[in-house]
Amino acid sequence: MKYLKLLFIYIFFLSSCITSREERDLINKLNRVEWRYSSQKTINSIEVIRLDALKKDFPTALGKANLALAYAYYNKNDYNNFLKYAIEANKTLPQETYLDKLLYTKSILAVAIAYYSSDHIIESLDYINNVYSNLDNLPKNDNTLMLKGLTYNVESDIQNTLNHRQEAYNFLLKSKKVLKKNSKNTFVPYVLTSTYNKLSLYHFKEKNLDSSFLYANEALNKSINIDYALGSGISWMNLANIHFHKKDYSQALMYYKKSAKKFDSVNAHNQLDKTYSKLNSLFLSLNDSINASKYYFKHLILRNQINKKEKLLRIFANHEIANNFEESLERTKAYYTILILSVLILTSFLFYYLLKNKQKRLSRKRNIIQKDERKINQLESEISTLKDQYLDELLTLIKKDDQLFLAKFTQIYPDFILNLKKHSGELTSQDLKFCALVKLNFSTKEIADMLFISVKSVDVKRYRIRKKLKLTSKTNFDKWINNI
């Protein structure tokens, strides 16, 4: 009997070792995946590891895979999936070993960044404070110092959003101080580059151009050394802002174009949008209305795309906050139900008070959601108004028979003319102009009035274009044009 018991203990110990070794193998496989570059192939590789860890019930490997996916999506500017996997990592990571606690702290910071990206400042600050609390309970080493420097960097953004500029600056100085002490960690140059760029921007706003220039150059040198495209793009933009302020337009133009190229290469749409806006302002200063319009429309189209993504992110974040709140509420109810069984009267009053307090918080959350929805509706209204203005401008150009009409039209519908020419190379500029008017849903009579021709002439022109495009008699011309 004694030996049988020892045999069972040995078998249990052996199976635990095998399980631990399998989980370590998964973690090592995950470490070999270069997720910082975030290609779809890399994301697929991490997802395979994640599913394997989920199937085998390996909590550390699963949590680390969720965290790796979160930052991979963050580097791709896919903030919806960033928030999703950051929250999953936060929920799944255990807190037993030092590595577990460090990864868990990283997941808290990831959720804080995700909530900040979705304009949930209060929730973001709550998570930031949890990061500080966890770091205080961990041994001070290269990893925790890097994490603290990154947290200071993120809090500077939050304080800046709250218009606490001096506090934001102080956090940047803290980030710089901590990171410069820790040169061994692989990620320090990336975070330090970000800190230098933000310090450059702060000094630029304070009109300290020399300090701004020094920090921008420092950030640029670091980002080039580590091949950090986003960091170098922001550095070029900071340098361009300085030269633009000094009215050195040629140098500013060169730097803005470099930054735009970098941002485009890593799909940094928010930064690219700012660059297009700056290029629009620069060309206006040069009295170059054609290029100014070009970048203005690029800015407008990109801003519209960003607004849609931000709307989806806010909806997803609101959903997650509501879910977390409901879970918290359920846990609170269960706890106080058990407590009621032991101390009925005292617990009844306490439960009532807490329930009311939670309901007030839920009401505040709903108010925030409604406020966000009003902002979204306002933005959509503004976009609609702007589109109407552009249509009015197109109408003016067509009535004047201005050659800029097709250029302006192409900025709004960039692929339309190219697609038409693919169907027929015989179309003249007048044919293209006629098709553009049909695309804008003008009636036959309206087209006749704008082109100063008869309704019959419009029908003849439509017939000739149909022939050039080789459309059958069964094909509805107007519908065909609108589907191009």
N, C-alpha and C positions, 0 to 999 in steps of 0.2 A: 504493500500500500504506500509506504514511504517513497519507494523508488518510482511508483506510478505518478505520485504527486510531483516529484522532481522532473519527471519526463514532461508532464503538462506545462510546468513552469518554463522548461527549456524550449518547448515548441512555441509557447506564447512569446518568449523573448526573441526567438529566431524570426517569427512572423513580423514582430515589431521592427526588427532591424531591416528586414527585406522591404517593409512598407516605407521606412525612413529613407532607405537607399533609393527606392523608386522615386520618392518625392524629391530627393536631392538631385537625382538625374534630370527630372523635369525642370527644376529651378536652374540647373546648370545649362540646360538646353535653352531656357528662356534668356539667360545671361548672354548667350552667344548670339542672340538675335539683336541686330543693330536697329532698335526701334526709334532711335532719334531721327532717322531719315524718313520714316513713316511712309514707305511705298505700300501699295496695296498688297504686294507679295509678302512684305514684312508683317502687315496686319493679319493676313491670312495665316501666317506661321504662328503668330501669337494666339490666334483664335483656336487653332488645332491643339496647342498646349493647354489652353484654358479648358476646352471641352474634355481633354484627357484628365486633367486635375479634378474637374467636376465629377466625372464618371467614377474616378477612384477615391473621391472624397479626401483630397489632399488640401486642407484649408490654406496653408502658407503658399503653396504653388498656385492655387486658385486666386488668392488675394493678390499675389504679385503679378499674375497674368492680367487680372483686371486693371491693376495700376499701370502696367506697361501699355495696355490698350488705351487707357485714358490719355496718357501723355503722347502716344502715337497719334491719336485723333486730334489732340491739342495742337501738335506740330503741323497737322493738315488743316487747321482752322475749322475743324468739324466740332463745334462746341456742344452740339446736342449729344453726340456719342461720348465726348469728353466728360460731360456731366454724368451721363448714364453709367459709365464704367468707373468713374471716380467714386460715385455713391456705392456701386457694387463692391469695389475694393474695400471701402470703409466698413461695409456690412460684413464682409466675408473674412477679413484678415484677423487671425488670432492675436493675442497679446501676451504670449508666454515668454519667448526668448527675446534677447536684445534685438535680433534681426526683425522679429515679428513686430516689436514695438516701434522700431524705426520705420518700417514699411507702413504701419498703421498711421504714424504721424505724417508721413508723406501723403497718405490718402486723405487725411484731414485737410492738409494744405491744398490738395487738388480740388476738393469740394469747395473750399473757400474761393479759389481762383474761378471755378465754374460759376458759383453764385455771383461773384463780382462781375463776371462777363455778362450775366443776364440781368444786371442792375439790381440785384437783391443785396444791397449794401449791409443791412442789419445782420442778415444770416451769414454773410461773408465774414463780418467782424467777429461774430460768435465763434466761427470755426477757426479764425486766426488766433483768438485767445486760447482756444483748445490746443492749438499747435504749440504756443509758448508754454502752456502748462505741461504738456507731454515732454517737451525738450528739457524743461527744468528737472524732470525725473529721469533723464537719460544721461549716461556718462558723456563728458565733453571730449569729443574727438573730431577728426576731419569731417566725418559724415554729418554729425549734429551741427557743427559750425557752418558748414555749407547750407544746411537746411535753415538755420537761423538767419543767415545772410539773405537767402531767397525770400524768407518770410518778411523780413524788413523791407525788401524790395517791393513785395506785393502790397504790404500795408501802406507804403508811400503812395501807390496808385489809388488806394481807397481814400486816404486822407486828402489827396489831390482832388478826387471826385467830390468830396465834401467841402471843397474850397478852403481846407486847412493847409495852406501852402507851406507855412513854416514847419508844421509838423511833418508834412511830406518830405521836405528837405532834410529834416533831422533823421528821419528813417533811412533816407538814402545814404547819409553820412555813416550811420550805424552799419548799414549793409556793406559799404565800402571797407570800413574798418575791420569787420569780422572776416570778410572774404580775403582781404590782403594778408591776413594772418594764416590763411589756409590755402596754400598753393598746390597741395598734393592732389586734392580731389579733382576728378576728371571734369566735373560739371562747373567748377568755380569760374573758369574763363568765360563761359556762356552767361552766367549770372552777373559777373563783374562787368562784362560788356554792356548788358542791359542797364546796370546801375550807372555806369559812366554816361551812357546815352541820355538817361533821365536827368542826370546832373547837368549835362550840356543844355538840355531843354530848359531846365529851371533857370540857369544863369542867362540864357537867351531872353527869357521872359522878364528877367530882372535887369535887362540891358547891360549885363556884364559880358560883353562880346568876347573879350580875351579869354576869360575862364570857360565860356561856352565852347570856344574854338579848341582849347586845350583838351577838354573832356571828349569832344567829338573825335579828335584825332587819336586820342588814347583808345577810345572804343573801336575806331576803325582799324587800328593796328592789331588789336586783340582779335577782332572778328575775322580779319584776313588770315591771321596765323592759324586759326582753328577752322577756317572755311565755314564761317557762320553767316549765311546769306542774309537772314533777317536782321542780324546785328549790324552788318555792314550797310544794309539798305537804310536803316534808321540813322546811322552815322553820316552817310552821304546826304540824307535829307536835312539833318541838323546843320551840316556845313553849307548846304544850299540856302537854308534860311538865313544864315549869317551873311552870305554874299548878296542875297536878295535885299536884306536890310541895308547893306552898304551900297546898294544900286550897282553892284558888279553883276549885271544881268547875264553876261556870257558865261561866267564861271558858275553862277547859280543854275543856269539852264543845263549845263553839262552835269552838275551834281544831281539835279532833280531827275534827269533821264537815267543816270546810273542807279539811283534809288528805285525808280519805277521798274527798271529791268530786274533788280534783285527781288523786289516785292512780288513781281509777276512770276518769278521762277519758283517761289515757295507758296504761292496762292495767299499771300498776306493781303487780303482784300481791303481791310480797314486802312492799312498804311498806304496801299496803292490809291485808294480813294482820296486820301489827304494829299498825296503827291499830285494827282490830276487836278485837284482844286488849286494847289499852289502854282502849277504850270499855267492854269487858266489866268490866275492873277498876274503872273509874270508876263504872259503874252499881251495881256491888256495894258500893262505898263509900257510894253514895246509898241503899242498901237497895232498889233498884229491880230486883227479881229478873226481871221480865218482859223489860225491855230488856237486862239483863245476859245472860239466856238467848239472846235474839235475836242479840246480837253474838257470843256464844260459839259458837253454831251456824254463824254466818257465817264466823267465824275457822276453825272446824273443817273446814267444807266447802272453803274456799279453801286451807287448809293441805294438805288431801288432794290437791287439784289440783296444788299447787306441788310436793309430794313426788313425784308421778308425773312431772312435767316434769323435776325434778332427777335422777330415776332415769334417764330417757332421755338426759339430757345427759351424765351420768357414763358411761353405756354407750358413747355416741358418742365421748366424749373418750378413754376407755380404748381404743377401737378405733383412733382416730387415733394415740395414743401407741404402741400396739403396731405399727401400720403404719410409723410413723416409725422405730421401733426396728429393725424388720425390714429397712427400706431401709438404715439405717445399718449394720446387720450385714452385709448383702450387699455394700455398698461396701467395708467393711473386709476382707471375705473376698477380693474381687477385687484390692484393693490388695496384700494380703500374698501372694496367689498369684503376682502378677508379681514381687514382691520375692524369693520363694522361688527363682525361676529364676536370679537373680543370686547370691544368697548363701543357699544351701540350708540349711545347718546352723543358722546364726544366726537366719534368718527362721523356721525351724520352731519354735524355742523361743519366739520373740516372738509368733508367731501363736497358739500354744497358750495362752500367758499371757493374751493379749487376749480370746481366745474364751471362756476360763473367766470372765474378768472380766465380759464381756457377758452370759454365762449367769446370773451372780449378779444382775446388774441386772434381767434379765428375770424372775428368780425374785422379786425385790423388787416389781417391777411387778405380778406375778400376785398376790402377797400383798396388795398395796394393793387390787386389784380384788376379791379375796375378802372383804377387810375391808369394802369398800363394799357388797358384796352382803349381808353379814351385817347391816349397818346398815339396809339397805332392808327385809330380812325382819323385823327387829325393829320398824321403823316400821309395816309392814303389820300385824304382830301387835297392836301397840298400838292401831292404828286399828280393828281387828276387835273388840278388847276394849271400846273406847269405844262402838262401835255396839251391842254386846250390853248395855252399861250403859243406853244410851238406850232400848233395847227393854224392858228391865226397868222403867225409869221409866214407859214408856207403859203397860205391863201394870198397874202400880200405879194409874195414873190412871184406866184403864178400869174397874178393879174398884171404885174409889171413885166411879165415875160423875162424875169431875171434868171440868168444862168446859174445862180446860186441855189435855185429851187431843188435841183436833183441832189446837190451836195448836202443840203440841209435834210432832205427826205432820207438820204442814205444814212445819215447819223441816227435817225429814229428807227429805220428799218434797214440795218446794215447788210442783210443777205438778199434782199428782194431783187435788186438790179442784177446782181451776180447770177441768181437763179434764173431770171428771165433770159439773160444772155446765153446761159447753158442750153436753153430750149431752142433758141434761134439767134444766130449771129447777124441776121439781117435787120434787126430792129434799130431804127434811127433814134436820135435823142428826143425827137418829137413823139415817137412811138412810146419811148420809155416814160416820158412826161405824162402821156395819156394814160398809160397803165398805172402810174403812181396815183393819178386822180381817182381811178377806179378802185385802187387799193384803199384810198381814203373814204370810200363809200359815197362818193358824189353821184347824183342821178345824171341821166343823159342831159336833161335840160340845164342842170347846174354846170356841167362840163362845157356845154355849148356856150353858156353865158361867160364862163371864165376864159375860154379860148377865142371868144368873139366869132363863133361860127354857128351855122344853123344846126338844128337837131338832126336833120338828115345827114349833114356832113359828119356828125358824130357817129351815126350808125354806119356810114361808109368806112370811117376810120377804124371802127371796131371790127368790121368785116375783114378789112385788109390785114389788120394785126392778127386776127384769127388764122388767116391763111398762112402768114409768116410763121406762126407758132404751130401750124399743122393740127389745129383743134378740129375735132369732128363736129358735125351739126348737132349731135346730141349733148355735147359738152356745154354747160352753162358758163359763159365767158367770165361773168362777174364772180361767180363762186370759185372758178379755177384760179383767178387772179388773187382772191383773198386767201386761198390755201397755199400760195407760193411762199 
